[in-house]
Amino acid sequence: MRILIHMGDSYPNEGPAAKRMSVFANTLTSHGHSVAVLAPMNDSKEYGAEKVYHCPTVKLKKKTLLRRLLNQIFFSLTSVIISFASGPADVVITTSPPALIGVSGWVIAKIKRAKLVYDVRDIWPDVAWGMGKLEQDSFVSKVFEWVRDFMLKHADLVTAVSPGKIERLKTYVPQAKISFITNGLDERFLDNAFVEAITEEYNFKANFSCVYIGNLGWAQGLMQLMDVAQRAKDEKLSVKFYLFGSGVEEDLLKSFAQEHKLDNVVFAGRLPNSTMYTVLKSADMSFVSLVNDNLKDSVPTKLFEALGVGCPVLLASVGDSADILNESRLGIAVRPNDREGLWNAFKELYEHHDDFIKNREYAKNVVLTKYSRQKAAEQLEAELSELLQAELKYDFCN
């Protein structure tokens, strides 16, 4: 198969889209398929056998709504132009988010007479509604809705990363062909080296350590973690809370920690994903959260990495992510913004940590068996083969 991946996030990098698509590209090329990628400009040359075509666009120096829209619009235009250099394709895979680029993926598929696959990690504008960041009756919301429904109607195959997303998508276009292609753990993450110097730098062994890894943004609701940290300080527990990442709420969180003199909170900044293996391996607990229970069909990717490494998880979420954690037996899930429930769950994990870590191998096996990105890529490969075989059978019969 000749496969063209059309994605609006820089490639390669450590963003959610790039990490998912890099596993797909790596697995498909290792199975003998030809893979090309259309993505925004990137100085990196560290990719595998796939061919990467970089497309100029507006850089996201500040992630304002205007710059996001301009970034997606410019990429949509330049990716169509540069797609002519990428050669023929049997399948075009376009990703969401970013929400607006799907239509240009459809155009590229039409130009190449290729099958179109619409890979949905987050449903827009639904996710913005869930965070309370977009009014449902706004013009921008209507544009996102039109793109969403257009893609569901015109894609030959829609792939979604959680059962909840499939249910939601079906309410919009019931006739859409939708398959569950899980997000999950990149098995290569477990091959990273353990770096003792990282453990020593952050002095993980001196206290019980709870780490948060990821975006410090609106969707995560990290004031919940600040509340736990404050109560842990008030009770004089020997716990340190480490936040690895950056984002739009970073200054707010730092101000809160400073105002309340939370000397048990450490803002560690961003570290390479390879280093996160050591962080999770060293930590006693990983905190994973969503801002509210409107996002019940979302599963933060750091959940899979924590479970794969064997780090017990305190999860502030319901729905699909809670189901996965409960299945793994390596943590406790609590409804978002249930401050008392979250504190009680933290205390349970803190006081009975040894009981939870007995399930490390079980959790790792669950993740590698059911939530491996490599296995998801193989499932996608089977879906694509079936899609093309159906086309050949149709052409033969006609």
C-alpha positions in Angstrom: 0.0 0.0 0.0 1.0 3.6 -0.6 -0.1 5.6 2.4 0.0 9.4 2.8 -0.4 10.7 6.4 -1.8 14.3 6.5 -1.4 15.9 9.9 -1.5 19.4 11.2 1.0 19.0 14.1 4.8 19.3 13.5 6.4 15.9 12.7 8.4 14.5 14.2 7.9 15.9 17.7 6.5 14.7 21.0 3.0 16.0 20.5 0.0 13.6 20.6 -0.6 13.4 16.9 3.1 13.0 16.0 3.6 10.2 18.6 0.6 8.3 17.3 1.4 8.8 13.6 5.1 8.0 14.1 4.2 4.5 15.4 1.8 4.0 12.5 4.4 5.1 10.0 7.1 2.9 11.6 5.0 -0.2 11.8 3.5 0.2 8.3 6.9 0.8 6.7 8.4 -2.2 8.5 5.6 -4.3 7.0 6.7 -3.2 3.5 4.3 -0.4 2.8 5.3 3.0 1.4 4.5 5.8 3.8 4.8 9.6 3.3 3.9 12.3 5.7 2.6 15.9 5.1 3.2 18.1 8.2 4.1 21.6 9.2 7.7 22.8 9.0 10.1 21.2 11.4 13.9 21.5 11.7 14.3 17.9 12.8 15.5 15.2 10.5 15.1 12.3 12.9 12.5 10.2 11.2 12.6 6.7 9.9 11.9 5.2 6.5 8.9 7.3 5.9 9.2 10.3 3.5 8.4 13.6 5.2 7.2 16.6 3.3 7.1 19.8 5.4 4.5 22.5 4.6 4.9 26.2 5.5 2.4 27.6 7.9 1.9 30.3 10.6 4.0 29.3 13.7 2.2 28.9 17.0 4.4 31.2 19.1 1.3 32.0 21.1 -1.6 29.7 21.0 -4.3 32.3 20.6 -7.6 31.4 18.8 -6.6 33.6 15.8 -3.1 32.1 15.4 -4.6 28.6 15.7 -7.0 29.3 12.9 -4.4 30.9 10.7 -2.0 28.0 11.4 -4.7 25.5 10.3 -5.8 27.5 7.2 -2.3 28.1 5.9 -1.4 24.4 6.4 -4.5 23.4 4.6 -3.6 25.4 1.6 0.2 24.6 1.5 -0.4 20.9 2.2 -2.6 20.6 -0.9 0.1 22.2 -3.0 3.0 20.1 -1.6 0.9 16.9 -1.9 1.7 17.0 -5.6 5.3 16.2 -4.8 4.5 13.3 -2.6 3.6 11.0 -5.4 0.6 8.6 -5.8 -1.3 7.2 -2.8 -3.8 4.5 -2.2 -4.9 5.9 1.1 -4.8 9.3 2.7 -5.0 9.5 6.5 -5.9 12.9 7.9 -6.0 13.7 11.6 -8.2 15.6 14.0 -7.2 17.7 15.8 -6.4 20.2 14.4 -10.0 20.4 13.5 -10.0 22.4 10.2 -7.4 20.6 8.1 -9.7 17.6 7.4 -11.2 19.2 4.3 -7.8 19.7 2.7 -7.1 16.0 3.4 -10.3 15.2 1.5 -9.2 17.4 -1.4 -5.8 15.6 -1.5 -7.5 12.2 -1.5 -9.7 13.3 -4.4 -6.7 14.5 -6.3 -4.9 11.2 -5.8 -8.0 9.1 -6.2 -7.2 7.6 -2.9 -9.3 6.3 -0.1 -9.8 8.7 2.8 -9.3 7.8 6.5 -10.3 10.4 9.1 -8.4 9.6 12.4 -10.2 11.3 15.4 -8.3 11.8 18.7 -10.6 14.6 19.9 -13.9 15.6 18.5 -14.2 19.3 17.7 -16.0 21.4 18.6 -17.3 19.0 21.3 -14.1 19.1 23.3 -14.1 22.9 23.4 -17.8 22.8 24.5 -16.8 20.3 27.3 -14.1 22.6 28.6 -16.5 25.6 28.5 -14.2 27.4 26.0 -16.6 27.8 23.1 -20.2 28.8 22.9 -22.3 26.3 21.0 -24.2 28.9 19.1 -21.0 30.9 18.0 -19.9 31.2 14.4 -16.6 29.4 15.1 -18.5 26.6 16.6 -20.8 26.3 13.6 -17.7 26.1 11.3 -16.2 23.3 13.4 -19.5 21.4 13.3 -19.7 21.7 9.6 -16.1 20.3 9.2 -16.8 17.5 11.6 -20.0 16.4 9.8 -18.5 16.8 6.4 -15.6 14.6 7.2 -17.9 11.9 8.8 -20.0 11.8 5.6 -17.1 11.8 3.1 -14.4 9.6 4.8 -14.3 6.1 3.5 -13.3 5.1 7.1 -13.3 7.0 10.4 -11.0 5.8 13.2 -11.5 6.9 16.8 -9.4 6.3 19.9 -12.1 5.4 22.4 -15.5 3.7 22.5 -17.1 6.9 23.9 -15.9 8.8 20.9 -17.4 6.2 18.5 -20.8 6.5 20.3 -20.7 10.3 20.0 -19.6 10.3 16.4 -22.5 7.9 15.5 -25.0 10.4 16.9 -23.9 12.9 14.2 -23.6 10.7 11.1 -25.1 7.2 11.9 -24.1 5.8 8.5 -20.4 6.6 8.9 -18.1 3.6 8.9 -16.2 4.0 12.2 -13.6 1.7 13.7 -12.0 1.7 17.2 -8.2 2.1 16.8 -7.0 2.6 20.3 -4.5 5.2 21.4 -2.1 3.7 23.8 1.5 2.9 24.8 4.3 3.1 22.3 6.1 -0.1 23.2 9.4 1.6 22.4 8.8 3.8 25.5 9.7 0.8 27.7 13.1 0.5 25.9 14.3 3.8 27.3 17.3 3.7 29.6 16.8 4.4 33.3 18.9 7.4 34.2 19.9 7.4 37.9 21.0 11.0 37.6 17.4 12.1 37.1 16.3 10.3 40.2 19.1 12.0 42.1 18.4 15.5 40.6 14.8 15.5 41.8 15.6 13.6 45.0 12.7 11.2 44.4 13.9 8.9 47.1 13.7 11.5 49.9 9.9 11.7 49.9 6.8 10.0 48.6 6.7 11.4 45.1 3.6 12.2 43.0 4.3 13.4 39.5 2.2 15.0 36.8 3.5 14.9 33.3 1.9 16.7 30.4 0.3 20.0 29.3 -0.5 22.5 32.0 -3.6 23.6 30.2 -7.4 24.2 30.5 -8.4 20.6 29.8 -6.4 19.1 32.7 -7.9 20.9 35.7 -4.7 20.9 37.7 -6.0 23.1 40.5 -7.3 19.7 41.7 -3.7 18.7 42.3 -2.9 21.9 44.0 -5.7 21.2 46.4 -4.3 17.8 47.2 -0.8 19.3 47.7 -2.2 21.9 50.1 -4.0 19.3 52.2 -0.9 17.1 52.2 1.1 20.1 53.5 -1.5 20.8 56.2 -1.3 17.2 57.4 2.5 17.4 57.3 2.8 14.4 55.0 6.2 13.6 53.5 5.2 14.1 49.9 6.5 16.1 47.0 4.4 17.0 44.0 6.3 17.4 40.7 4.7 19.0 37.6 6.6 18.2 34.4 5.3 20.3 31.5 4.2 23.8 30.5 1.0 25.4 29.2 -1.5 28.2 29.4 -2.3 27.7 33.1 1.3 27.4 34.3 1.5 31.0 35.6 -1.8 30.5 37.4 -0.6 27.3 39.1 2.7 28.9 40.1 1.0 31.9 41.6 -1.3 29.6 43.6 1.6 27.6 44.9 3.5 30.8 45.8 0.5 32.4 47.5 -0.2 29.3 49.6 3.5 28.6 50.3 3.4 25.2 48.8 7.0 24.2 49.2 6.0 20.6 48.5 5.2 21.5 44.8 8.0 21.5 42.2 7.5 22.9 38.7 10.1 21.0 36.7 9.4 22.2 33.2 9.4 20.1 30.1 11.7 17.1 29.7 12.2 14.8 26.7 9.7 12.0 26.5 12.6 9.5 26.9 13.4 11.0 30.3 9.8 10.6 31.4 10.5 6.8 31.6 12.9 7.4 34.4 10.5 9.9 36.1 7.6 7.4 36.1 9.8 4.5 37.1 11.1 6.5 40.1 7.8 8.1 41.2 5.5 6.5 43.7 2.3 7.9 42.1 1.3 9.6 38.8 -1.5 12.1 38.7 -3.7 12.1 35.6 -6.7 14.4 35.3 -9.3 16.1 33.2 -11.1 19.3 34.0 -14.6 17.9 34.3 -16.8 14.9 33.5 -17.9 16.4 30.1 -14.7 14.8 28.7 -15.6 11.3 29.6 -14.7 9.9 26.2 -11.1 11.3 26.5 -8.2 9.2 27.6 -4.9 11.1 28.4 -2.0 9.3 26.8 0.1 9.6 29.9 -2.2 7.1 31.6 -0.9 4.4 29.3 2.7 5.3 29.9 2.3 5.3 33.7 0.5 1.9 33.7 3.0 0.4 31.3 5.9 1.5 33.5 4.1 0.3 36.7 3.5 3.6 38.4 0.2 3.7 40.4 -2.3 6.3 39.1 -4.5 8.8 40.8 -7.0 9.7 38.1 -9.5 12.5 38.1 -11.8 11.4 35.3 -14.8 9.2 34.5 -15.7 7.2 31.4 -13.2 5.5 29.1 -10.1 6.5 31.1 -11.6 5.3 34.4 -12.6 2.0 32.7 -9.0 1.4 31.6 -7.5 2.2 35.0 -10.0 0.0 36.8 -9.2 -2.8 34.4 -5.5 -2.4 35.2 -6.0 -2.5 39.0 -3.1 0.0 39.4 -4.8 3.1 40.8 -8.0 4.8 41.8 -10.3 6.9 39.6 -12.4 9.7 41.0 -15.0 12.0 39.4 -13.3 15.3 38.5 -13.7 18.1 41.0 -14.7 15.8 43.8 -12.2 17.3 46.1 -13.0 15.2 49.1 -13.1 12.0 47.0 -9.8 12.9 45.4 -8.1 13.5 48.7 -9.4 10.2 50.1 -8.2 8.4 47.0 -4.8 10.0 47.4 -4.6 9.0 51.0 -5.5 5.4 50.0 -2.7 5.2 47.5 -0.3 6.9 49.9 -1.0 4.7 52.9 -1.4 1.4 51.0 1.1 1.9 48.2 2.7 -1.5 48.7 -0.6 -3.2 48.0 -1.1 -1.4 44.8 2.3 -2.0 43.3 1.7 -5.7 43.6 -0.4 -5.2 40.4 2.4 -3.7 38.3 3.0 -6.7 36.1 -0.7 -7.2 35.7 -1.2 -3.6 34.6 1.7 -3.8 32.2 0.3 -6.9 30.6 -3.2 -5.3 30.2 -1.6 -2.3 28.4 0.7 -4.3 26.1 -2.1 -6.7 25.3 -5.0 -4.3 24.7 -3.6 -0.7 24.5 -0.4 -1.0 22.4 0.1 1.5 19.6 2.0 -1.1 17.6 -0.9 -3.5 17.8 -3.2 -0.6 16.9 -1.1 0.1 13.9 -1.4 -3.6 12.8 -5.2 -3.3 13.2 -5.2 -0.2 11.1 -3.2 -2.0 8.5 -5.9 -4.7 8.4 -8.6 -2.1 8.1 -6.8 -0.4 5.2 -6.2 -3.7 3.4 -9.9 -4.5 3.7 -10.9 -1.1 2.4 -8.7 -1.4 -0.7 -9.8 -5.0 -1.3 -13.4 -3.9 -1.2 -12.6 -1.3 -3.8 -10.9 -3.8 -6.1 -13.8 -6.2 -5.8 -16.2 -3.3 -6.7 -14.1 -2.3 -9.7 -14.0 -6.0 -10.9 -17.7 -6.5 -10.6 -18.4 -3.3 -12.5 
